Amino acid sequence: MNKFKKLIKTNKICYTIYSSLLRAILNFWKLFIKVDEKIVLFNCFGGKKFDDSPRVIYNYIISNEKYKNYKLYWAFDDINKYELPKGEKLKNNSIKYFYIALKAKYWITNSSVERGIKFKNKKTIYINTWHGSTIKYIEKDQKDKKFEFNVSKPDILLAQSNYDVGIFSQAFELPKEKIVMSGLPRNDEIAKQITIQEKEKIKQKLNIPIDKKVILYVPTYREFDNEKKENYIKPPIDINKWEKTLKNDYVLLFRIHYETEKILGLSFNNFLVNVSEYETINDLLKIADILISDYSSIIFDYSILERPIFSFAYDYEKYMELRGCYIDITKELPNGICKTEDELLERVINCDYEEEVIKTRRFKQKYIEKCGNSSNYIDSIIK
């Protein structure tokens, strides 16, 4: 099944045949299905996660009495992976999934609902929270995009800055009036005061020492290294060197991008902890004293906390050539970039925390214009 999915995603002829046949079936079926005003369909990263802004909106809905009569559905690749406090789980690509998608008045996602097939009902309101402000080129702007999936455009796309509005309008070919600067619901929680007790509780849940500082390393996806292979990441890291340098003071948490299937070249232990399957990324942001990333949108989110940020851009030239970025990260990111692990480790161990906080605060002031209570915006949409 995974091989079939990859073939559909990477082969234009196979995708065209598959999508045309299924779209014809769904559009015929749509003639006989009436939209239900009380159905909301959620997914996150296409069904891979139960997290991010869709989950925040979902939690807001189930805690609000005015929505008690709504029927809520979550679509997952693996319906056994997560438990819902309320609502029903759907298996992606199942007959019931497409039936509910056609019947739902509201779609709420941070990526896509249509599985690469354009079939949205005209009466359905499609709300896309996206998954953060973006550094790297996305959608229409991507350099290496082999072909475009024929899918519906969002009726509403959420953003947290004018920077977002400009990029999203261009990349999604979407009128700016459809992009709402409400902030991103996923960032509501980290915009609030985080207590020491809350941090300690998360550390205990992760089974990491309370007295150790935390470095969170979140590299992004590199699709150009994964053609016709399993999606993997293999950062140029000598983890023994990292452990020897940092273990007295730090624990290193490692979280891969949701599209990545394998981690190569790393062995995990009490110092290096794999948190890729940890359910809620905001917990990890809350306890992280330092963020290491590269070209990921998580840099914008973490900047809300005003803590040190380092970019380990070990493949900078290659990434700029094959993917590209909207901003000059060597100048715009709080600490520029590090191309080697030695340079990165030196900056971490010699980090002037207060100075780095000031740099991050400047970045935040430039790129985060709206933050906090963003999930309330849903009240203006769902009636």
Secondary structure, DSSP 8 states (H G I E B T S, - for coil): -HHHHHHHHH-HHHHHHHHHHHHHHHHHHHTT---EEEEEEE-SGGGT-S-HHHHHHHHHHHT-GGGTT-EEEEEESSTTS---SSSEEEETTSHHHHHHHHHEEEEEESS-SSTTB----TT-EEEE-TTS--SB--GGG-SS-----B----SEEE-SSHHHHHHHHHHTT--GGGEE-S--GGGTTTTS---HHHHHHHHHHHT--TTSEEEEE-----GGG-TTS--EE-----HHHHHHHHTTTEEEEE---TT--EE-S----SSEEE-TT-S-HHHHHHH-SEEEESS-THHHHHHTT---EEEB-TTHHHHHHHT-BSS-HHHHSTT--B-SHHHHHHHHHT--HHHHHHHHHHHHHHH----SSGGGGGGGT--
